[in-house]
Amino acid sequence: QVRLVESGGGLVQAGDSLTLSCAVSGRTFSDYAMGWLRQAPGQERDFVAAISRIGEHTYYADSVKGRFTISRDNAKNTLYLRMNSLKPEDTAGYYCAAAPPSAGAYWVPRGSSAFASWGQGTQVTVSS
């Protein structure tokens, strides 16, 4: 069973930057393609970004492309999401997510339904 713990959320102003982290334990981190999802109040949980097992391939939702960067450090068992030029519409709970283990090394999830496990989330609030 993989365990995912997010951190780094907070209250920021529009235009600011923030980096989220996700500490992963319980299984071999490099076995998992990973991603970030987000959920605003009253909304469904949406796909934000994903990264392949070895980190060479990434994929982003159109709404964050060019502003957010997903990365991973397999030696530290940690996933990151660097968020630049934050907007009020980015306000949401952000969830680290893991796809089922041992997919192809270069495969990148492309939607929320591709993930099988996720953490408790960290709140990001962007004021205008």
C-alpha positions as a Markdown table, in Angstrom:
| # | Residue | x | y | z |
|---|---|---|---|---|
| 1 | Gln | 0.0 | 0.0 | 0.0 |
| 2 | Val | 1.5 | 3.3 | -1.0 |
| 3 | Arg | 1.1 | 6.3 | 1.3 |
| 4 | Leu | 1.0 | 9.9 | 0.0 |
| 5 | Val | 1.4 | 13.0 | 2.2 |
| 6 | Glu | 1.1 | 16.5 | 0.7 |
| 7 | Ser | 2.6 | 19.7 | 2.0 |
| 8 | Gly | 3.3 | 23.2 | 1.0 |
| 9 | Gly | -0.1 | 24.7 | 0.5 |
| 10 | Gly | -1.1 | 28.1 | 1.8 |
| 11 | Leu | -2.7 | 31.5 | 1.2 |
| 12 | Val | -1.0 | 33.6 | -1.5 |
| 13 | Gln | -1.8 | 36.6 | -3.7 |
| 14 | Ala | -2.5 | 36.4 | -7.4 |
| 15 | Gly | 0.7 | 36.3 | -9.3 |
| 16 | Asp | 2.7 | 34.6 | -6.5 |
| 17 | Ser | 4.4 | 31.2 | -6.7 |
| 18 | Leu | 4.1 | 28.2 | -4.5 |
| 19 | Thr | 5.7 | 24.7 | -4.5 |
| 20 | Leu | 3.8 | 21.7 | -3.3 |
| 21 | Ser | 5.5 | 18.5 | -2.2 |
| 22 | Cys | 4.3 | 14.9 | -1.8 |
| 23 | Ala | 6.2 | 12.4 | 0.3 |
| 24 | Val | 5.7 | 8.9 | -0.8 |
| 25 | Ser | 6.2 | 5.8 | 1.3 |
| 26 | Gly | 5.2 | 2.1 | 1.5 |
| 27 | Arg | 6.3 | 1.0 | -1.9 |
| 28 | Thr | 9.1 | 1.7 | -4.4 |
| 29 | Phe | 8.4 | 5.3 | -5.6 |
| 30 | Ser | 9.8 | 4.7 | -9.1 |
| 31 | Asp | 7.2 | 2.0 | -9.7 |
| 32 | Tyr | 4.5 | 4.7 | -9.9 |
| 33 | Ala | 3.6 | 7.2 | -12.5 |
| 34 | Met | 2.4 | 10.2 | -10.4 |
| 35 | Gly | 0.2 | 13.2 | -10.7 |
| 36 | Trp | -1.6 | 16.1 | -9.1 |
| 37 | Leu | -5.3 | 16.6 | -8.9 |
| 38 | Arg | -7.3 | 19.5 | -7.5 |
| 39 | Gln | -10.8 | 20.0 | -6.2 |
| 40 | Ala | -12.6 | 23.3 | -5.6 |
| 41 | Pro | -15.6 | 23.5 | -3.3 |
| 42 | Gly | -18.7 | 22.0 | -5.1 |
| 43 | Gln | -16.6 | 20.9 | -8.0 |
| 44 | Glu | -15.3 | 17.5 | -9.2 |
| 45 | Arg | -11.7 | 16.5 | -8.7 |
| 46 | Asp | -9.8 | 17.6 | -11.8 |
| 47 | Phe | -6.6 | 16.5 | -13.4 |
| 48 | Val | -3.7 | 19.0 | -13.1 |
| 49 | Ala | -0.5 | 17.4 | -14.1 |
| 50 | Ala | 1.2 | 14.0 | -14.4 |
| 51 | Ile | 4.7 | 12.6 | -14.8 |
| 52 | Ser | 6.1 | 9.2 | -15.9 |
| 53 | Arg | 7.9 | 6.8 | -13.6 |
| 54 | Ile | 11.3 | 8.0 | -14.5 |
| 55 | Gly | 10.3 | 11.6 | -14.9 |
| 56 | Glu | 11.1 | 12.1 | -18.6 |
| 57 | His | 7.6 | 12.7 | -19.7 |
| 58 | Thr | 5.0 | 15.1 | -18.4 |
| 59 | Tyr | 1.4 | 16.1 | -19.2 |
| 60 | Tyr | -0.6 | 19.1 | -18.1 |
| 61 | Ala | -4.2 | 20.3 | -18.1 |
| 62 | Asp | -4.6 | 23.2 | -20.5 |
| 63 | Ser | -5.6 | 25.5 | -17.6 |
| 64 | Val | -2.1 | 25.2 | -16.0 |
| 65 | Lys | 0.1 | 24.6 | -19.0 |
| 66 | Gly | 3.0 | 27.1 | -19.0 |
| 67 | Arg | 2.5 | 28.1 | -15.4 |
| 68 | Phe | 2.8 | 24.8 | -13.4 |
| 69 | Thr | 5.7 | 22.3 | -13.5 |
| 70 | Ile | 5.6 | 18.8 | -12.2 |
| 71 | Ser | 8.8 | 17.0 | -11.2 |
| 72 | Arg | 10.0 | 14.1 | -9.1 |
| 73 | Asp | 13.0 | 13.0 | -7.2 |
| 74 | Asn | 13.1 | 9.2 | -7.1 |
| 75 | Ala | 16.0 | 9.2 | -4.7 |
| 76 | Lys | 14.0 | 11.2 | -2.2 |
| 77 | Asn | 10.7 | 9.6 | -2.9 |
| 78 | Thr | 9.1 | 13.0 | -3.4 |
| 79 | Leu | 6.8 | 14.5 | -6.0 |
| 80 | Tyr | 6.7 | 18.3 | -6.6 |
| 81 | Leu | 4.4 | 20.8 | -8.2 |
| 82 | Arg | 5.8 | 24.2 | -8.9 |
| 83 | Met | 3.0 | 26.8 | -9.4 |
| 84 | Asn | 3.8 | 30.2 | -10.9 |
| 85 | Ser | 1.6 | 33.1 | -11.8 |
| 86 | Leu | -1.1 | 31.8 | -9.5 |
| 87 | Lys | -4.7 | 32.9 | -10.2 |
| 88 | Pro | -7.8 | 33.0 | -7.9 |
| 89 | Glu | -9.3 | 30.2 | -10.0 |
| 90 | Asp | -6.4 | 28.0 | -8.9 |
| 91 | Thr | -7.9 | 28.0 | -5.4 |
| 92 | Ala | -8.5 | 24.4 | -4.5 |
| 93 | Gly | -7.5 | 21.4 | -2.4 |
| 94 | Tyr | -4.5 | 19.8 | -4.2 |
| 95 | Tyr | -4.0 | 16.0 | -4.1 |
| 96 | Cys | -1.0 | 14.0 | -4.9 |
| 97 | Ala | -2.0 | 10.8 | -6.8 |
| 98 | Ala | -0.4 | 7.5 | -7.8 |
| 99 | Ala | -1.3 | 5.4 | -10.8 |
| 100 | Pro | -1.4 | 1.6 | -10.5 |
| 101 | Pro | 2.2 | 0.4 | -10.1 |
| 102 | Ser | 4.6 | -0.9 | -12.8 |
| 103 | Ala | 3.1 | 0.7 | -15.8 |
| 104 | Gly | 5.6 | 1.4 | -18.7 |
| 105 | Ala | 8.5 | 3.6 | -17.7 |
| 106 | Tyr | 7.5 | 6.4 | -20.1 |
| 107 | Trp | 3.8 | 6.2 | -19.8 |
| 108 | Val | 2.1 | 9.4 | -18.5 |
| 109 | Pro | -1.5 | 9.4 | -17.0 |
| 110 | Arg | -3.8 | 11.8 | -18.8 |
| 111 | Gly | -6.8 | 12.1 | -16.6 |
| 112 | Ser | -8.1 | 11.7 | -13.1 |
| 113 | Ser | -9.4 | 8.2 | -13.7 |
| 114 | Ala | -5.9 | 6.9 | -14.3 |
| 115 | Phe | -5.0 | 7.2 | -10.7 |
| 116 | Ala | -5.6 | 4.6 | -8.0 |
| 117 | Ser | -4.3 | 6.2 | -4.8 |
| 118 | Trp | -4.2 | 9.7 | -3.5 |
| 119 | Gly | -3.3 | 11.7 | -0.3 |
| 120 | Gln | -5.3 | 13.8 | 2.1 |
| 121 | Gly | -4.6 | 17.0 | 0.2 |
| 122 | Thr | -3.2 | 20.4 | 0.9 |
| 123 | Gln | -5.2 | 23.6 | 0.5 |
| 124 | Val | -4.1 | 26.4 | -1.9 |
| 125 | Thr | -5.9 | 29.7 | -1.7 |
| 126 | Val | -5.2 | 32.5 | -4.1 |
| 127 | Ser | -6.5 | 36.0 | -3.3 |
| 128 | Ser | -7.1 | 38.6 | -5.9 |
